[in-house]
């Protein structure tokens, strides 16, 4: 779902 991708996206941004 979009919510899942949103969480992954935020995780990536924080990781970068």
C-alpha positions, 0 to 999 in steps of 0.5 A: 500500500501507499502507506508502506511505501511512505514509511520506506521513503521516510526511512530512506530519507532519514538514512541518507 
